[in-house]
Amino acid sequence: MAEPTVQRVRIYLNGEDSVNGQPLYKAVIDELRQSGATGTTVLLALTGFGPRRQMLADAMRQPVVIEWVDNATRIQRLLPLLSRLIGDALVTLEPVTIVQGVLRPTGPFRTTQLVADLMQADSPVIDAAAPLLDVLEPFVTGRVEVLAVVEHDTVIGTISLHELVWRAGLRVPPYLLSMLEPAERAAILTPLQAVTAGAIANREIRGVHATMPITQALTRMIEWGYNQLPVLDPLGRLAGMFGQHEVLQAVAHQSESGDAAGLGVQVGMVMQAATARATLGQSLATALALLITTPGQSLFVVDGDGRVVGILRLSKVLSNLQDDERTSVLTALQSTQRVQPTALPGARRTIDAFLEPPPPVLAINASLGVAARQLLMINTERLPVVDSEGRLSGIIARGALVRALLQHE
């Protein structure tokens, strides 16, 4: 299949052109970058004149030329987006021959893949005036990792678990709320009844455009520390959501078809080697002190030889505790200080009775493509990685896998 024809766009501006308080050439560059253009260069000329034959002598009116080289298909798609910015500025278009250079890096994502190709179009939103209890519902059911907050259909902010913890003060993981007794749940949520979605939303809107390339969207997602981002249309309305789950689905599909580079990298190269774990026979109190501070509130449990024999989840432990023991664990969850084992139940009991069967394990030489399929298959955030003897060597999490994929672009 032939490569798309490559073209060069030149946009002629001058230094005094501006929009929304910033130089027009910077606004054009930002628009192209966010919309997936391959690359642009800004050239500052010494002097010149236009149709009116007025010489542009001072620095503020210095001629500015934006050069944008890309394939014709992408230029045809993106050039109309610039019309609202550049007005009647002169624009030229010509074919060019690439002698040396790479228009797009190679990697697991096709150069034509955009956020629109992978995003979830049907995503829940919450009105800024809605109470916190309504905000919690999609988090409790696991339907979202980031919730878009809207006013008059326009996205004005986002809420993630970070906002629930640090802005709303909810330190009990939302998924645990559904398994609490009514009185326990009321004790946690009653102080938050007056809180609204708008009050805790992060109003620094962190979204991506549907026309943005996958790799660029992933770069922003990692830079901002989110697992999921809202996709916004040109009017600031929610078009969908894009996140790690959609990326892994695409990677798993490409891995099965053998159609992507970078997926043969071994998980041992990107796994987290130093990982919290529990040992068979360990006291429940000691394990709980570690469990409540571990992401996802779950620990892989190993035997004396280091082999994975089960998984310890806070939800399973909590469901088997009663009265004061449950209260002490819930209190520890809401504490901002590190809790010592002496403050937790189970000093004379072991974790053995609370174990769940171990999840599937990944061999240390398994590929990233295999890891993506496994993570999706059992719908989990992380999996244990074992060596050739079956001993726990580390974990591979969704976030680490996504970062590794991006590095191969």
Salt bridges, closest charged atoms under 4 A:
GLU16 OE2 - ARG61 NE 3.42
GLU31 OE1 - ARG84 NH2 2.99
GLU67 OE2 - ARG10 NE 2.76
ASP70 OD1 - ARG74 NH1 2.57
GLU94 OE2 - ARG8 NE 3.41
GLU94 OE2 - ARG10 NH1 2.96
GLU137 OE1 - ARG143 NH2 2.74
GLU184 OE1 - ARG326 NH2 2.62
GLU204 OE2 - ARG206 NH2 3.41
ASP233 OD2 - ARG237 NE 2.80
ASP259 OD2 - ARG110 NH2 2.46
ASP305 OD2 - ARG307 NH1 3.49
GLU325 OE2 - ARG349 NH2 2.49
GLU356 OE1 - ARG313 NE 3.03
ASP387 OD2 - ARG391 NE 2.98
